[in-house]
Amino acid sequence: MKAVKVTIGEKEHLLALTGEAMFEIEEKHGSLSELFNKIEIEGRESFQIICETVELLATHAELARRYLGHDPRDTIKAETIRALSQPKDTLNLVDAISRAITRGFGRDVESEQGDIDIVLAELNEKKTQ
């Protein structure tokens, strides 16, 4: 499974679009396209949606890690994202959401901007311990 790294409050988090995450987004926003329409508009409501979407994608990335047999890690909550994010971080969060969704559909190539394979990352981590 592919995921995207995003740094929030000096801590890295993984974001992943799973099938369940996609359905949750569609139930809440109507479609993935509508999600992006909502987060394009600047303002408090848009920022709220961005933070909630990051929380959702981070939660599903963590659930996938656990299902694959990795040790549990804490997930980030929308309220924490709101508290730790500065206005300049908003574009990075939207970019991470976009890359995670793209990766979930398998439509892009490997990138050096934080796209990782969860299984390979965990194997490499275990080798260095």
C-alpha positions in Angstrom: 0.0 0.0 0.0 1.3 3.4 -0.9 1.1 6.4 1.4 2.2 10.0 1.5 4.2 11.7 4.3 3.2 15.0 5.7 4.8 16.9 8.5 2.6 18.6 11.0 4.0 20.1 14.2 7.5 18.7 13.5 6.1 15.2 13.4 5.7 13.1 10.2 2.3 11.4 9.5 1.2 9.1 6.8 -1.8 9.7 4.6 -3.5 7.0 2.5 -6.7 6.7 0.5 -8.2 3.3 1.2 -11.5 2.1 -0.2 -13.2 2.9 3.1 -11.7 6.4 3.3 -12.9 7.1 -0.3 -16.5 6.0 0.7 -16.4 8.2 3.8 -15.3 11.2 1.8 -18.0 10.5 -0.8 -20.7 10.2 1.9 -19.6 13.5 3.5 -18.9 15.6 0.4 -20.7 13.8 -2.4 -17.5 13.0 -4.4 -13.8 13.5 -4.4 -14.2 16.3 -6.9 -16.6 18.0 -4.6 -14.1 17.7 -1.8 -11.6 19.6 -3.9 -14.1 22.2 -4.8 -14.8 22.8 -1.1 -11.1 23.1 -0.1 -10.2 25.4 -3.0 -12.2 28.2 -1.4 -10.2 30.1 1.3 -11.7 30.5 4.7 -12.5 28.8 8.0 -14.9 26.2 6.6 -12.3 25.2 4.0 -9.6 24.9 6.6 -11.9 22.8 8.7 -12.5 20.4 5.8 -8.8 20.2 5.1 -8.0 19.3 8.7 -10.8 16.7 8.9 -9.6 15.1 5.6 -6.0 14.9 6.8 -7.3 13.2 10.0 -9.3 10.8 7.9 -6.5 9.8 5.6 -4.0 9.6 8.5 -6.4 7.3 10.4 -6.8 5.0 7.4 -3.1 4.9 6.8 -2.6 3.8 10.4 -5.3 1.2 10.2 -3.6 -0.2 7.1 -0.3 -0.3 8.9 -1.8 -2.2 11.8 -3.6 -4.6 9.5 -0.2 -5.4 7.9 1.1 -6.3 11.3 3.0 -3.2 12.4 3.1 -1.8 15.9 0.3 0.8 16.5 1.1 4.5 16.4 -1.0 7.4 17.5 -3.0 9.2 14.8 -3.4 12.9 14.5 -6.8 14.6 15.1 -8.3 17.5 13.2 -8.2 19.7 16.3 -4.4 19.1 16.7 -3.9 19.9 13.0 -5.8 23.2 13.4 -3.8 24.0 16.5 -0.4 23.3 15.0 -0.9 24.6 11.4 0.0 28.1 10.3 -1.6 29.7 7.3 1.4 28.9 5.2 0.9 25.1 5.9 -2.5 25.0 4.2 -1.1 24.6 0.7 1.1 21.7 1.9 -1.8 20.0 3.5 -3.9 20.3 0.4 -1.0 19.0 -1.7 -0.6 16.0 0.7 -4.3 15.3 0.4 -4.1 15.4 -3.4 -1.1 13.2 -3.6 -2.6 10.6 -1.2 -5.8 10.5 -3.3 -3.8 10.2 -6.5 -1.6 7.4 -4.9 -4.8 5.6 -3.8 -5.9 5.3 -7.4 -2.4 4.3 -8.5 -2.2 7.1 -11.0 1.2 8.6 -10.4 4.8 7.7 -10.5 7.2 7.6 -7.5 8.0 11.0 -6.1 10.8 12.2 -3.8 8.3 14.4 -2.1 7.3 12.0 0.7 5.5 9.2 -1.2 6.4 5.9 0.5 5.5 2.3 0.5 4.3 1.5 4.0 5.5 -2.1 3.9 9.0 -1.2 2.6 9.4 1.6 5.1 8.6 -0.7 8.0 10.9 -3.4 6.7 13.8 -0.9 6.4 13.1 0.4 9.9 13.3 -3.1 11.3 16.6 -3.8 9.5 18.2 -0.7 11.1 17.1 -1.7 14.6 
